[in-house]
Amino acid sequence: MARFLPPSFLLCAAVLLCACGDDAPPGSDPAKPAAFTATQVAASQSLAEAPGFADQSGGGIFATAAGGAVRLRLDGSRAALEPHPQNKAALGQVRATFRLGPHSALVETNSGLFLANQGWLIEPLWQEVLGTGIVATAQTADGAAWIAHPTGLYQIQGGVLASLKLSGQALSGITTMTAAPAEDGLPGLWFARQGKLNVVVASAPGVYQVRGTDAPLGTGETVRTLAGLGAGTGKAGEVWLLTSTRVLRRNADGWSTVGLPSLPDQLMGAGRYLWARAGDKLFTFDADQGLWGSAEGLPTGALSLLAVDETGCAWIRVADAAMAVSRAPVPRVTGMHQGMLVVEDGLVVQARLPPGAAPQRVVFQLEGQEFEATGPAYSMGGLEADHETLKAFSFASLTPGGHTLGVVSRFADGSEALRQVPFTYQPLTTTPSYARDIRPIHEARCAKCHTTSPGRPLNTYELWKSNAQLINAAVRDLRMPADGPLDPQGIALIQRWVSSGALP
């Protein structure tokens, strides 16, 4: 495996606009958290007080108290995660883990960076270019992963690491970063640097603007943490600011000051959920319902947030114990992730239930209809007559555009636990071929690992066809390619190729 890939530099039409601080103060949005008894799932491993990655299908990847890397399942048990045998560098002491996509993470150790993918820790080709010291990561709506590093702001797209520069100078000194819409609604990347708040937007493919913002920061007020919430069906994403004096929120209605019982020490967002820690108190906000909650029943001791996911679950550390906490035992979903582009009318979606009391019923909800699901495989389509094969549910009746899939667990005491997954449906309109559409993707992004090694060989049409379902799942879930996900167009092409018969 190659160890060095020179960074390419993005063409950057960077425009730094003046920030509008000290404008009219924003409206007040008093938070009134209602206490709830937190559902808790204990981790089988002692975790370090370091950033982690929470997977929306359950579990996550974290630094252990002993300095290793661990992959946890939905029930808190340990899953496989090992250094890839083709790595040149030893793993070393793990410092932190950062999100790169719905199911992939970047693990930073004292010896370098490693991509966590399908149970392996893999050296990225650009490891030596970037080095350690990551400040934050984020993924924007175009599928690009962004890394804030002491040396600058970097983008990973198409497996290539690129540096974004302003007037020829690196954007070094970033202290916090998140993905959220800009003030004009365009997909944005927010960051704080040198006491100022800025947002990056794409003005054209590969061309970015660095703008100031209209955040109403007062004199001497500084941004400590940024958190972004994703879009829901018919609802725009949001950016949240934890400053030196307050919490600010910007949604479609503009800026407001959020009045929590006390100023948080940590702020994290994922999907449509926000979590805030203030001392030994843990608060959560459901942006779809507009509801604040205060977690009760947690162990006593020093509390810290490690990671949060799109289901409304937070992984925390209390004293020496680590656990996942949520309002309710929410079902997880495999086969679909938040904001996914769906092109297959026969996509199979499954529900996974967290440990604890089994629900009486599990149902899927879509377009005002409910579909009963039976276990142990809670598939949206149920089982075929052989009682083993998952039956595909047809999305064919859906109109193209945004939709939300709901999965509900209903319990004997009348309570419910709901998981909602916004997605975009774009049905097949063309029939791709391997020679015209898929082979160029293989040569550009897959051949370096999937010709002979380290991955399984995929260098012929026959091998692609025989592995079509595995490939489809891996690129759809953004687990492959190992050096970063494909762009949305590439993912859609592969999905359409598989769905239309994997033609030569």
N, C-alpha and C positions, 0 to 999 in steps of 0.2 A: 504493500500500500504506500502510495506517495505520502510524504510527510510535509510537503510545503506547497502551498498554492499562493502565488502573489496576489494581493488584493487588487481587484479592478475598482475604478473610481466612477461613481455615478455622475452623469451630467446633472448639474444642480443649478437650476434657476432660483437661487435662494434670495428671498426678499424678507428682510427683517422689518416688520412694521412696529410702530410705537405702541406700547401697551397703554391701556386706558385706566390705570389705577386711579383711585381717589375720585371716580365718578360717583353718581348717585348711589347710595348704599342699597344693597339688594334687600328683597323682602325677607321676613323672618319665617322659618319653617320649624316650629317647635316639635321636637320628637318626644313622643310619649310611649316609651317602650312598655309593653305588657309582658309580665313575667311568664315564662313557660319552663316546664321541666325538660331539660335537654335530654334527647336520646343520645346515649354514649356507646361507643364501640372502642374497647381498649386495644391499643397496639401491642403486639407480642414482643416488640423490640423497644428498648429505651432509645429515644431520639434526642439529637442535639438541638440546642436553641439556635437554629439556623434556617434560612429560607428553604422551603421544600416545594414539591410539585404535587398537586392533588388532581387525580384523573377523574373526569366526570362519570366514567363508567364504574368507578369504585377504586379505593386504594390510592396509591401514589408512590413517589420516590423521594426518599429523605436521607439526610445525613444521620448516622447513628451516633450515640454518645461516645462510642469508641473510635469514631473517625472513619467508619466505613460507609458504604452506600447500601441502602436497603429498599427493596420494592415490596410494598404491602398490598394485600388484597382487601376487598370490601369488608371482610370480617376481621381485619387487623392482623391476619397471619402473614407469614413471610413467603414471598414468591421468588422465583429464580431471577437472579441478576448477577452476571459475572463479566469480568473483562474479556473482550473478544480475543481469541488466540492469535489473531493477526496484528494486534496492537504492538507498537514498538516501545512505548513508554509504560512503566509500571503505574498502577492506579494512584498510589499515594494517599495522603490524608484528605478526606472529603471536607470541603469548606461549606458548600451550599449547593442547592439544586434549583434550576430555573425552568419555567415553562417555555417550550418552543412551539407547541401545537396541542391539539386536543388530547393526544395520547403520547406525546414525546417530550423529553426534557433534556436539559443541558446540565451536566454534573461538573462542578468546578472542584478540582483538587489542588494540592500544593505542587503537583507535577504537571498540571495542564487541564485541558477540557475534554470531556467525553460525552457523546450522545447516548442517552439511554433509550434503547429501542429493542422491543421484542425479547427482553431478558438479557440483552447484551449491552455492555458499555463499550462504545466504538469511538476510536480517535477520528475526529473530523479532519478532512484534508487541510483545513485552514487553522489547525490548532496552534502552530508555532507563530502564525501571523498575529493572532489576537492575544494569546497569553491569558494569564489569570487576572483577577481583580474586577470581575463583572459587577456592575452596580444594579442593573435591572434588565429585564427582557420584556417584550410585548409582541403580539401578533396583530397586524392590521387586517382590514377587511379584504385586501387584495391577496392575502395568504402569505405575505412576506413576514419573516421573523426579524425583529430588531434587537440589537444588543447595545446597551449603554455601557461603555468601558472608560476607564480613566483617560485613555488615549483618543477617544472620539466616539461617534455614533456610527454603528455598522448595521448593514442589512444583509440577510441571507435570503437569496431568492435564486431559484434555478441551481442550487448547490454552490453558488458563488458568493463569496464574502466581498462586500463593497463598502467603501467609506463615504458617508455623506459629509460634504464640506460646505462651509459658508464663506464666500469670497476667498476661496482657496485655503481656508484655515479649518483645521479639524474642530469638531464640536466637542471639545474636551470639557471636563468639569461638570458633567451632568450628575445631578444628585438623586433624581427620581424620575420615573417615566411610566406612561400607560397609554393604551390605545383607546380612543373615544372620538366621537364626531367633533369636528371643528365647529366654530360658531355658525358657519354657513351650511352645516349639515354634511359636508364632505368627510369621508373617512380621514381620521387624523391620528397623529402620534404626538401626545403632549409630553413635554419635559421641562424641568426646572434647571436653570444654569446661570451662574453668576448673578444670583438674586432676581432673575427674570423668568417669567413663564412664557413658553413658546409652544407652537404646534406646527408639525410638519404635515403638509398635504401634497398629494400628487397632482400637478397641473397637466401632466401628460405622462405616458408610459416612460419611466426612467428619469423623469424630470420632476424635481420637488421644490416646493417653496417652504421656507422657514418663516413663519409669521409670529408676530406678537399676538397677544390675546386681550380680550376686554375684561379679564378677571378683575373684580373690584377689590384689589389688595390695598390696604391702608399703608400709610407711611411707617416703615419699619417692620411691616408684616412680611414674613417669609414663608415659603412653601416647604413643608417638611415631607409630605407624602402625597402622591397622586394615586387614584384608584379609578378604574374604568368599568362601566357596566355595559354589556352588549345590548344589541337591539332585540326587541320582542316583536311579535306579529302586530304591525300597526303602531309600534312604539319605538322611538329612537333610542340610541344609546345615550349614556350620560358620563360626565366626568365629575369626580369628587376630589376636593382638595382638603387635606389636613394642614392647616397653617400653624404658625406659632401662637395664634390666639383663638382660632375657631375652626369649624368645619363648613366648607362651601360646597354647594351642589349646583351643577349646570345641566338642566334638561331642556326640553323643547320650549319651556316657558321662560327660560333665562336663568339668571343666577339667584340663589337664595342662601341665607345662612341657616344652617341646621343646628338647632339648640338641643344637644344631648345633655343628660344630667351632669356629665363631667367631660372635660376635654380628653379625647382619646390619645393613647400612646402609639397605637397602630391602626391602620386602615387598609383593608384589602377587599377587592371586588372580583367577581367572576359571574358570567351569565347575567342574570337579573338580580343578583344578591350582593349585598355589602355586609361586611363584618367589621366591627370596631372593638378594640380592647382599650379600656380605661382602668388602669390599675388591676384590681382583681375582678372587674366587671366585664362581661362579654355581651355586646349588643349585635343584633342583626336586623337588616332591613330588606324587605321584599318589595322591589320596585314595581312589580305588576300589581300587587295588592295595596301598595302604599302603607305597609304595616311595619312598625318597629317592634322588636322583641328583646327581652333581657333573659339570658340563659341562667337558669337556677339549677341547684342540685349538683354543681360541679365540685370536685375535691378542693380542699383548701390548699393554698400555697401560691407561690409566684407563678403567674399565668402569662403565656406568650402565644401569639398566633404564628403558626408555621406555614399554612397554605389554606386556600379555600377553592371550592370547585363550583361548577355551574348548577348543581343540584340544590345548593343552599347548605352544603356541608363544610365545616371548618375542621382542620386538623390543628390541635393545640397541644401545648406542653404545660402541665401543672405540676410544680415541684419536679420530681423525677419521673413522673408518669406521662405517657402520650396517648392521645385518643382522638377519635373523630366524633364531633358533636353536631347535632342538627335539631330542628324543631320537632321532626317526626321521622319515623323509619322509612325514608323516601325510597321508592324503587329506582334502580339505575337502569340505563338503557344501553344495549349493544346493537351495533348495526346502523346507528344514527347518532350524530353528535350535534351540538348547538350550532345553528347557522349553516348546516350542511346543504350542499346542492344535491338534490335527488333527481336522477334521470331515469331510474328503473321503476317501472310500474309494479314490478314483483319483488321489491326490496323486502327482505325478512328482517323484522325488528324484534328483539327479545328483551324481556324485563328480567332483571336480577334483583333479588330481594336481600336486604341486609339481615344480619342475624337478629334473633329475637322472636317474639310471638308471630306466628304465621297469620296472614290476613285470611278472612273468609273468602274474599273474592279479589281478583285482579282484573281490571278492565283497561282497554285502550280507548281513548277518545279522539275523534277526528271529525271535524265539520259537523258538530252537533250530534254525532252518532257514537254509540258505545259498542265495543267488540269484546266479548267475554274471552278471557285467556285462562287456560288451564295448565297446571304444573305437571311435572317439575320444570318443563321448558315453557315459560310464559311468552309464547310467540304471538304476535299480532294476527298471524294467519292460522294459528292452531296446528294440529297435526294431520297428516294424510292418513289414509285408511290403514296403513301398516303400523300406525301409532308410534312411529319413530321419525319419519321424515317431516321436517318443518314445511308447512304449507305457506306459500307466498301469498301475502295480501296484496290486492291490486290497488294501486294509486290512480288507475287509469281514469277514474271519474273526476279527479281533482282538476280544477282550473290551474293553468300555469301561474306561478307567483308564490307569495308567502303564505305559510300555513303553520299551525302548531299542533304537534302530537302530544297528547296527555296520557300518562300512565298512572292509574290510581290503585292503591291498596286500600281495601275497606275491611275494617276490623270489627270484631264482635261487639265492642262497646260503642259502636256508632261513629268512631273517629275515622279519618281518612289521611292518607299521605299521598301527595301529588307530585309528579315530575312532569314538567312541561318542556318540550324541545321544539323551538322555532326552527323551521327549515324552508328552503325554496325548492319548488318543484318545476323542473323544466323537462318536459317529456321528449323522447327521441324524435328528432326531425330529419336526421340523416343517418346513413349507415357507414360508419368508418371501416377502413380496411387496415390490416397489419402493415402491408407494404407502404401505403401512402401516409398513414397517420400514426401508427404505433412504433414502427421501426425507428423513425427519427427520435422519438422519445427515448427508446432503449439506448440508442447510440450516444445521445447527449447526456443522459442522466443515470442509466442503469448498467451500461457495459463495463464500467471500471470495476464493479463489484460482482456482476452476474454474468461474466463470461466463463471464467474457471473458478475463481475464488475472490473474496471469502464467502460470498453468497452462492446459492444454488445456481447452476448454469441456466441462462435464459436467452441464449444467443441465436436461437432459431425460432421461426414461426411455430413449429410443432411444440417446442418447450413453452412458449408463451401460451399457446392454446391449452395445453394440458395443465398448466398452472393458473389459468385465467381467473378462477374464483379467489385463489389466494392472493394474486396480484391485485385484483380489484379491491378486496377488503383492505389490503395494506395501504394502497394509495388513497382510498376513500377516507380511511381513518387518519391519514397524514402520518403514518408510521414509516413509510418508505417514499422516496429514496432515503437512505440513511443519513445523507449529508444535508437534508432539508426537504420539505414537501414540494411537490410539483405546484405550479401555478394553477388556479381554478380551471383554466381551459384544458390543461393537460389531464387533470383529474377527470373532468367531464368526458374527454375523448376516450379514456380507458374504460370508464363506466359504460359509455355508449357502445364501445366495441364489444365488450363482454356481453352486454344485454342484447345486442343484435346478432349474436351467434358467433363472435370471434372469427370473422371472415379473413381469408388470407390477403 
